[in-house]
Amino acid sequence: MGQQVTMYSKLLNLTGKTALITGASQGLGKAIAEEYYHQGCRLVLVGRSEEKLKMAKQSILQNITHR
């Protein structure tokens, strides 16, 4: 995913944009949320479990500091 993401990030500037991401608590939705956040996008995360969304948020915030 890394090489493709780099290609797309050059074409699409997400800085300051807002994205609504469904299924954001795990899997593909969470991976997209992480990358969008890394690209400077504000996020609205949606999922079925509030607890899983809270854990995903913590994970996204922790991962961004390690990049």
N, C-alpha and C positions, 0 to 999 in steps of 0.2 A: 504494500500500500504506500510505502514511503516515497518511492520514485514517482508514482502516479500523482500523489498528493502534491509533490513539489511542482510538477508540470502544471497542475490545475491552479495552484496558488499563484503562479506567475500570471495566469489569465484572469483570475478572479480575486479582487482585493476585498476581503471580508472585514477589514478594520472598521469599527464603528457600526457595522450592520447588526441586525438582530435576527436570529434564526429560531424557529420553533421546531424542536426535534422530538418526535414521538418515539416511544420505545427506548428512551434514553437511559434507562437504568441498567442495561446490559447489552452485550453483543454489538451488533452493527450500529445501533443508535448511540450507544455510549462511545464507540470509537469515533463516530462522526462528531459527536459533541466535543470530545477531547481535541480533535484536530481543528475544528472551528474555533474553539476557545484559544488554542495556540495561535491561530491566525488573527486574533484580535476581535472576534465576533462576540457580541452579547448573546446569551442563550436563554431560551425558555424551554425547560425540560419537562416532558410529559411521559408518564408511565402509569402502570396499574397499581404499583406499590409505593406508597409515600416513603416507607422505610428504605426501600431499595434506591429510590431517587436521592434520598439524603446521603446514602453511602456512595452513590455514583458522583454526586457533587463533591464530596470530600476527596474522592479518588482523583477526579479531574483537577481539583485545585492543588493537590499534592503532586501529581504528575507534572504539572506545568512548571513547578519550581525546580524540577530535576532535569529539565531539558536544556 
